[in-house]
């Protein structure tokens, strides 16, 4: 049984790796993580409760933090989508390189 990876798959894999989409999604994800902390801190400061636990509970249950979490979820979905695409593209290229190496070892490719 001979396994082949079509050139079109290899080209698409290279295109995914060259794309800046993953970098943009990662930057947005990292920014969103920091924004969550900022929103949480602002909400804790806005609360006039006396204990740390009460201020934290207030902040975690606030509408602003809930919205920030929902926004972060959307950003995370985009980031992980692009991360998965890059991982798949890398796997395709690794398999392609292995097949090419095997072909060279068997003397099929010059």
MIMI-298377 format. One record per residue: residue number from 1; residue in three letters; x, y, z of N, C-alpha, C, O in turn. Coordinates in nm, 4 decimals. Layout:
<rs>
{r NUM 'ALA' {X Y Z} {X Y Z} {X Y Z} {X Y Z}};
...
</rs>
This chain:
<rs>
{r 1 'UNK' {0.0833 -0.1172 0.0000} {0.0000 0.0000 0.0000} {0.0887 0.1248 0.0000} {0.1735 0.1423 0.0875}};
{r 2 'UNK' {0.0678 0.2092 -0.0977} {0.1450 0.3313 -0.1103} {0.0616 0.4498 -0.0629} {-0.0526 0.4696 -0.1045}};
{r 3 'UNK' {0.1217 0.5259 0.0237} {0.0540 0.6454 0.0739} {0.1094 0.7654 -0.0008} {0.2306 0.7794 -0.0171}};
{r 4 'UNK' {0.0196 0.8515 -0.0458} {0.0617 0.9744 -0.1132} {-0.0111 1.0923 -0.0537} {-0.1269 1.0826 -0.0132}};
{r 5 'UNK' {0.0588 1.2035 -0.0492} {-0.0026 1.3291 -0.0075} {-0.0022 1.4187 -0.1299} {0.1043 1.4559 -0.1792}};
{r 6 'UNK' {-0.1196 1.4538 -0.1793} {-0.1263 1.5357 -0.3011} {-0.0553 1.6693 -0.2834} {-0.0527 1.7262 -0.1743}};
{r 7 'UNK' {0.0024 1.7182 -0.3932} {0.0717 1.8474 -0.3897} {-0.0206 1.9596 -0.3428} {0.0242 2.0537 -0.2773}};
{r 8 'UNK' {-0.1486 1.9498 -0.3761} {-0.2429 2.0547 -0.3343} {-0.2538 2.0608 -0.1815} {-0.2687 2.1690 -0.1248}};
{r 9 'UNK' {-0.2463 1.9442 -0.1146} {-0.2511 1.9418 0.0321} {-0.1251 2.0039 0.0909} {-0.1301 2.0779 0.1892}};
{r 10 'UNK' {-0.0133 1.9724 0.0292} {0.1147 2.0268 0.0756} {0.1146 2.1783 0.0587} {0.1571 2.2510 0.1485}};
{r 11 'UNK' {0.0676 2.2257 -0.0551} {0.0629 2.3698 -0.0800} {-0.0288 2.4396 0.0205} {0.0053 2.5456 0.0730}};
{r 12 'UNK' {-0.1449 2.3800 0.0469} {-0.2369 2.4409 0.1453} {-0.1730 2.4441 0.2840} {-0.1915 2.5400 0.3588}};
{r 13 'UNK' {-0.0992 2.3412 0.3176} {-0.0320 2.3370 0.4476} {0.0709 2.4499 0.4571} {0.0790 2.5185 0.5589}};
{r 14 'UNK' {0.1495 2.4688 0.3504} {0.2450 2.5798 0.3493} {0.1724 2.7139 0.3598} {0.2183 2.8042 0.4298}};
{r 15 'UNK' {0.0611 2.7266 0.2915} {-0.0165 2.8516 0.2959} {-0.0658 2.8815 0.4369} {-0.0610 2.9960 0.4819}};
{r 16 'UNK' {-0.1127 2.7796 0.5059} {-0.1594 2.7986 0.6438} {-0.0439 2.8447 0.7323} {-0.0603 2.9356 0.8137}};
{r 17 'UNK' {0.0717 2.7828 0.7165} {0.1862 2.8192 0.7994} {0.2380 2.9597 0.7684} {0.2910 3.0269 0.8568}};
{r 18 'UNK' {0.2231 3.0039 0.6443} {0.2660 3.1387 0.6058} {0.1656 3.2456 0.6482} {0.2007 3.3630 0.6607}};
{r 19 'UNK' {0.0443 3.2059 0.6697} {-0.0631 3.2998 0.7024} {-0.0360 3.3714 0.8356} {0.0206 3.3134 0.9282}};
{r 20 'UNK' {-0.0764 3.4950 0.8430} {-0.0634 3.5709 0.9667} {-0.1845 3.5575 1.0572} {-0.1890 3.6178 1.1645}};
{r 21 'UNK' {-0.2830 3.4787 1.0149} {-0.4064 3.4641 1.0918} {-0.3809 3.4081 1.2323} {-0.4416 3.4536 1.3292}};
{r 22 'UNK' {-0.2924 3.3109 1.2428} {-0.2640 3.2513 1.3733} {-0.2014 3.3545 1.4663} {-0.2385 3.3627 1.5834}};
{r 23 'UNK' {-0.1080 3.4322 1.4162} {-0.0422 3.5336 1.4989} {-0.1428 3.6375 1.5477} {-0.1389 3.6784 1.6638}};
{r 24 'UNK' {-0.2317 3.6797 1.4600} {-0.3330 3.7767 1.4999} {-0.4268 3.7176 1.6046} {-0.4616 3.7847 1.7018}};
{r 25 'UNK' {-0.4673 3.5942 1.5857} {-0.5575 3.5289 1.6808} {-0.4885 3.5094 1.8157} {-0.5512 3.5252 1.9204}};
{r 26 'UNK' {-0.3605 3.4755 1.8135} {-0.2865 3.4569 1.9394} {-0.2714 3.5893 2.0129} {-0.2892 3.5952 2.1345}};
{r 27 'UNK' {-0.2389 3.6950 1.9402} {-0.2256 3.8266 2.0029} {-0.3584 3.8703 2.0653} {-0.3605 3.9240 2.1760}};
{r 28 'UNK' {-0.4683 3.8472 1.9947} {-0.6001 3.8827 2.0472} {-0.6314 3.8008 2.1722} {-0.6888 3.8528 2.2679}};
{r 29 'UNK' {-0.5945 3.6744 2.1717} {-0.6180 3.5867 2.2862} {-0.5401 3.6348 2.4080} {-0.5954 3.6451 2.5175}};
{r 30 'UNK' {-0.4128 3.6640 2.3891} {-0.3300 3.7099 2.5001} {-0.3792 3.8439 2.5542} {-0.3794 3.8651 2.6755}};
{r 31 'UNK' {-0.4209 3.9344 2.4658} {-0.4767 4.0619 2.5077} {-0.6051 4.0394 2.5874} {-0.6262 4.1019 2.6913}};
{r 32 'UNK' {-0.6900 3.9504 2.5386} {-0.8171 3.9222 2.6038} {-0.7958 3.8652 2.7445} {-0.8701 3.8983 2.8368}};
{r 33 'UNK' {-0.6952 3.7802 2.7606} {-0.6642 3.7266 2.8935} {-0.6283 3.8392 2.9905} {-0.6712 3.8393 3.1059}};
{r 34 'UNK' {-0.5494 3.9344 2.9422} {-0.5102 4.0477 3.0264} {-0.6308 4.1363 3.0581} {-0.6433 4.1887 3.1688}};
{r 35 'UNK' {-0.7189 4.1522 2.9597} {-0.8381 4.2334 2.9802} {-0.9281 4.1739 3.0880} {-0.9904 4.2478 3.1642}};
{r 36 'UNK' {-0.9353 4.0421 3.0951} {-1.0141 3.9772 3.1997} {-0.9655 4.0205 3.3380} {-1.0455 4.0505 3.4267}};
{r 37 'UNK' {-0.8342 4.0231 3.3547} {-0.7764 4.0629 3.4833} {-0.8060 4.2092 3.5137} {-0.8332 4.2450 3.6283}};
{r 38 'UNK' {-0.8008 4.2936 3.4109} {-0.8297 4.4362 3.4295} {-0.9752 4.4554 3.4724} {-1.0028 4.5293 3.5668}};
{r 39 'UNK' {-1.0667 4.3901 3.4043} {-1.2089 4.4018 3.4382} {-1.2330 4.3516 3.5801} {-1.3055 4.4143 3.6574}};
{r 40 'UNK' {-1.1721 4.2388 3.6137} {-1.1883 4.1839 3.7477} {-1.1378 4.2821 3.8532} {-1.2052 4.3054 3.9535}};
{r 41 'UNK' {-1.0209 4.3391 3.8313} {-0.9639 4.4351 3.9264} {-1.0526 4.5585 3.9407} {-1.0766 4.6056 4.0519}};
{r 42 'UNK' {-1.1011 4.6107 3.8282} {-1.1883 4.7286 3.8340} {-1.3160 4.6993 3.9105} {-1.3630 4.7822 3.9885}};
{r 43 'UNK' {-1.3717 4.5819 3.8882} {-1.4948 4.5457 3.9585} {-1.4689 4.5264 4.1083} {-1.5530 4.5627 4.1905}};
{r 44 'UNK' {-1.3550 4.4703 4.1440} {-1.3215 4.4556 4.2861} {-1.3059 4.5922 4.3523} {-1.3507 4.6130 4.4651}};
{r 45 'UNK' {-1.2415 4.6858 4.2807} {-1.2239 4.8208 4.3349} {-1.3559 4.8956 4.3486} {-1.3703 4.9811 4.4360}};
{r 46 'UNK' {-1.4513 4.8641 4.2634} {-1.5809 4.9325 4.2654} {-1.6694 4.8845 4.3800} {-1.7695 4.9484 4.4125}};
{r 47 'UNK' {-1.6331 4.7740 4.4401} {-1.7142 4.7159 4.5469} {-1.6705 4.7728 4.6814} {-1.5509 4.7852 4.7075}};
{r 48 'UNK' {-1.7673 4.8076 4.7674} {-1.7307 4.8608 4.8984} {-1.7424 4.7560 5.0096} {-1.7571 4.7905 5.1268}};
{r 49 'UNK' {-1.7359 4.6302 4.9726} {-1.7365 4.5233 5.0730} {-1.6056 4.5275 5.1509} {-1.5050 4.5795 5.1025}};
{r 50 'UNK' {-1.6079 4.4731 5.2701} {-1.4910 4.4820 5.3580} {-1.3897 4.3695 5.3382} {-1.2698 4.3912 5.3553}};
{r 51 'UNK' {-1.4358 4.2503 5.3026} {-1.3414 4.1393 5.2918} {-1.3000 4.1159 5.1462} {-1.3716 4.1499 5.0520}};
{r 52 'UNK' {-1.1837 4.0574 5.1326} {-1.1323 4.0240 4.9997} {-1.2260 3.9265 4.9300} {-1.2536 3.9415 4.8110}};
{r 53 'UNK' {-1.2744 3.8285 5.0016} {-1.3648 3.7284 4.9452} {-1.4935 3.7898 4.8922} {-1.5417 3.7522 4.7854}};
{r 54 'UNK' {-1.5485 3.8837 4.9668} {-1.6712 3.9507 4.9224} {-1.6467 4.0346 4.7976} {-1.7284 4.0357 4.7055}};
{r 55 'UNK' {-1.5333 4.1051 4.7952} {-1.5006 4.1873 4.6775} {-1.4781 4.0989 4.5557} {-1.5218 4.1316 4.4454}};
{r 56 'UNK' {-1.4107 3.9883 4.5761} {-1.3859 3.8966 4.4636} {-1.5161 3.8341 4.4147} {-1.5380 3.8232 4.2941}};
{r 57 'UNK' {-1.6017 3.7933 4.5063} {-1.7307 3.7357 4.4674} {-1.8135 3.8382 4.3907} {-1.8769 3.8049 4.2905}};
{r 58 'UNK' {-1.8130 3.9604 4.4366} {-1.8862 4.0682 4.3690} {-1.8339 4.0855 4.2262} {-1.9110 4.0943 4.1307}};
{r 59 'UNK' {-1.7012 4.0901 4.2143} {-1.6397 4.1112 4.0828} {-1.6678 3.9957 3.9876} {-1.7002 4.0175 3.8708}};
{r 60 'UNK' {-1.6554 3.8732 4.0370} {-1.6779 3.7556 3.9520} {-1.8222 3.7439 3.9059} {-1.8497 3.6877 3.7999}};
{r 61 'UNK' {-1.9147 3.7972 3.9858} {-2.0571 3.7892 3.9511} {-2.1061 3.9126 3.8760} {-2.2236 3.9203 3.8401}};
{r 62 'UNK' {-2.0182 4.0083 3.8522} {-2.0604 4.1343 3.7883} {-2.0921 4.1149 3.6401} {-2.0406 4.0240 3.5751}};
{r 63 'UNK' {-2.1770 4.2016 3.5895} {-2.2120 4.1980 3.4472} {-2.0909 4.2278 3.3594} {-2.0739 4.1673 3.2536}};
{r 64 'UNK' {-2.0077 4.3204 3.4032} {-1.8891 4.3570 3.3242} {-1.7954 4.2368 3.3083} {-1.7428 4.2128 3.1996}};
{r 65 'UNK' {-1.7749 4.1618 3.4164} {-1.6869 4.0456 3.4090} {-1.7503 3.9343 3.3262} {-1.6820 3.8651 3.2507}};
{r 66 'UNK' {-1.8807 3.9181 3.3410} {-1.9523 3.8179 3.2617} {-1.9376 3.8470 3.1121} {-1.9149 3.7561 3.0323}};
{r 67 'UNK' {-1.9509 3.9752 3.0750} {-1.9355 4.0142 2.9349} {-1.7920 3.9908 2.8876} {-1.7693 3.9415 2.7771}};
{r 68 'UNK' {-1.6962 4.0266 2.9718} {-1.5548 4.0049 2.9363} {-1.5265 3.8563 2.9155} {-1.4508 3.8193 2.8257}};
{r 69 'UNK' {-1.5871 3.7712 2.9982} {-1.5694 3.6263 2.9828} {-1.6301 3.5776 2.8514} {-1.5711 3.4945 2.7824}};
{r 70 'UNK' {-1.7475 3.6292 2.8172} {-1.8120 3.5890 2.6909} {-1.7277 3.6329 2.5721} {-1.7112 3.5581 2.4758}};
{r 71 'UNK' {-1.6742 3.7555 2.5793} {-1.5870 3.8047 2.4721} {-1.4609 3.7199 2.4620} {-1.4159 3.6863 2.3524}};
{r 72 'UNK' {-1.4047 3.6860 2.5768} {-1.2827 3.6046 2.5796} {-1.3081 3.4670 2.5173} {-1.2220 3.4131 2.4477}};
{r 73 'UNK' {-1.4239 3.4117 2.5423} {-1.4578 3.2811 2.4847} {-1.4540 3.2852 2.3327} {-1.4016 3.1940 2.2687}};
{r 74 'UNK' {-1.5095 3.3912 2.2751} {-1.5097 3.4041 2.1290} {-1.3671 3.4180 2.0749} {-1.3320 3.3580 1.9733}};
{r 75 'UNK' {-1.2871 3.4968 2.1434} {-1.1477 3.5151 2.1021} {-1.0718 3.3824 2.1147} {-0.9920 3.3474 2.0278}};
{r 76 'UNK' {-1.0972 3.3097 2.2226} {-1.0304 3.1805 2.2441} {-1.0685 3.0806 2.1358} {-0.9833 3.0054 2.0885}};
{r 77 'UNK' {-1.1948 3.0790 2.0963} {-1.2380 2.9882 1.9897} {-1.1615 3.0162 1.8608} {-1.1167 2.9237 1.7930}};
{r 78 'UNK' {-1.1470 3.1423 1.8279} {-1.0728 3.1789 1.7064} {-0.9268 3.1367 1.7174} {-0.8707 3.0799 1.6237}};
{r 79 'UNK' {-0.8657 3.1644 1.8320} {-0.7247 3.1281 1.8516} {-0.7045 2.9773 1.8391} {-0.6143 2.9324 1.7684}};
{r 80 'UNK' {-0.7879 2.8992 1.9073} {-0.7702 2.7545 1.9028} {-0.8031 2.6965 1.7651} {-0.7464 2.5947 1.7256}};
{r 81 'UNK' {-0.8936 2.7604 1.6928} {-0.9208 2.7194 1.5548} {-0.7927 2.7323 1.4716} {-0.7541 2.6388 1.4014}};
{r 82 'UNK' {-0.7277 2.8479 1.4798} {-0.6064 2.8693 1.4014} {-0.4898 2.7857 1.4521} {-0.4056 2.7427 1.3732}};
{r 83 'UNK' {-0.4837 2.7624 1.5820} {-0.3785 2.6776 1.6378} {-0.3946 2.5348 1.5844} {-0.2972 2.4711 1.5444}};
{r 84 'UNK' {-0.5194 2.4856 1.5845} {-0.5446 2.3513 1.5314} {-0.5097 2.3421 1.3834} {-0.4545 2.2414 1.3390}};
{r 85 'UNK' {-0.5414 2.4462 1.3067} {-0.5074 2.4456 1.1636} {-0.3563 2.4399 1.1436} {-0.3077 2.3655 1.0584}};
{r 86 'UNK' {-0.2817 2.5179 1.2217} {-0.1348 2.5158 1.2115} {-0.0796 2.3789 1.2500} {0.0104 2.3271 1.1838}};
{r 87 'UNK' {-0.1331 2.3205 1.3564} {-0.0873 2.1883 1.3993} {-0.1137 2.0839 1.2907} {-0.0292 1.9985 1.2638}};
{r 88 'UNK' {-0.2309 2.0915 1.2292} {-0.2642 1.9974 1.1215} {-0.1729 2.0184 1.0013} {-0.1269 1.9219 0.9402}};
{r 89 'UNK' {-0.1469 2.1442 0.9673} {-0.0581 2.1735 0.8543} {0.0821 2.1203 0.8823} {0.1458 2.0639 0.7933}};
{r 90 'UNK' {0.1297 2.1374 1.0028} {0.2623 2.0852 1.0393} {0.2671 1.9337 1.0298} {0.3661 1.8765 0.9843}};
{r 91 'UNK' {0.1598 1.8692 1.0728} {0.1547 1.7223 1.0652} {0.1577 1.6749 0.9206} {0.2247 1.5767 0.8888}};
{r 92 'UNK' {0.0855 1.7442 0.8328} {0.0857 1.7087 0.6901} {0.2262 1.7227 0.6336} {0.2740 1.6343 0.5624}};
{r 93 'UNK' {0.2926 1.8340 0.6650} {0.4276 1.8557 0.6124} {0.5278 1.7559 0.6698} {0.6179 1.7116 0.5985}};
{r 94 'UNK' {0.5137 1.7201 0.7968} {0.6012 1.6184 0.8555} {0.5826 1.4843 0.7850} {0.6803 1.4165 0.7532}};
{r 95 'UNK' {0.4584 1.4465 0.7607} {0.4313 1.3204 0.6910} {0.4854 1.3251 0.5483} {0.5430 1.2277 0.4999}};
{r 96 'UNK' {0.4666 1.4384 0.4818} {0.5159 1.4545 0.3444} {0.6678 1.4421 0.3406} {0.7228 1.3755 0.2529}};
{r 97 'UNK' {0.7364 1.5069 0.4371} {0.8829 1.4980 0.4416} {0.9289 1.3536 0.4644} {1.0252 1.3075 0.4032}};
{r 98 'UNK' {0.8591 1.2840 0.5523} {0.8938 1.1448 0.5800} {0.8766 1.0590 0.4551} {0.9622 0.9765 0.4230}};
{r 99 'UNK' {0.7659 1.0793 0.3854} {0.7437 1.0028 0.2621} {0.8510 1.0322 0.1584} {0.9014 0.9413 0.0925}};
{r 100 'UNK' {0.8855 1.1595 0.1444} {0.9898 1.1977 0.0474} {1.1238 1.1360 0.0864} {1.1982 1.0885 0.0006}};
{r 101 'UNK' {1.1538 1.1368 0.2144} {1.2788 1.0792 0.2636} {1.2824 0.9287 0.2361} {1.3847 0.8743 0.1943}};
{r 102 'UNK' {1.1699 0.8633 0.2600} {1.1604 0.7194 0.2326} {1.1797 0.6909 0.0845} {1.2473 0.5950 0.0473}};
{r 103 'UNK' {1.1200 0.7748 -0.0001} {1.1344 0.7567 -0.1459} {1.2809 0.7737 -0.1872} {1.3322 0.6973 -0.2689}};
{r 104 'UNK' {1.3476 0.8743 -0.1300} {1.4888 0.8953 -0.1636} {1.5731 0.7770 -0.1185} {1.6646 0.7338 -0.1886}};
{r 105 'UNK' {1.5411 0.7253 -0.0006} {1.6157 0.6106 0.0523} {1.5996 0.4875 -0.0361} {1.6904 0.4051 -0.0473}};
{r 106 'UNK' {1.4826 0.4764 -0.0988} {1.4584 0.3630 -0.1885} {1.5047 0.3906 -0.3306} {1.4910 0.3053 -0.4182}};
{r 107 'UNK' {1.5593 0.5088 -0.3539} {1.6119 0.5437 -0.4846} {1.5064 0.5834 -0.5864} {1.5324 0.5807 -0.7067}};
{r 108 'UNK' {1.3862 0.6206 -0.5391} {1.2792 0.6568 -0.6333} {1.2847 0.8032 -0.6760} {1.2289 0.8400 -0.7793}};
{r 109 'UNK' {1.3509 0.8853 -0.5979} {1.3580 1.0287 -0.6279} {1.5036 1.0682 -0.6413} {1.5901 1.0228 -0.5663}};
{r 110 'UNK' {1.5283 1.1543 -0.7392} {1.6670 1.1949 -0.7615} {1.7136 1.3075 -0.6781} {1.8289 1.3492 -0.6894}};
</rs>
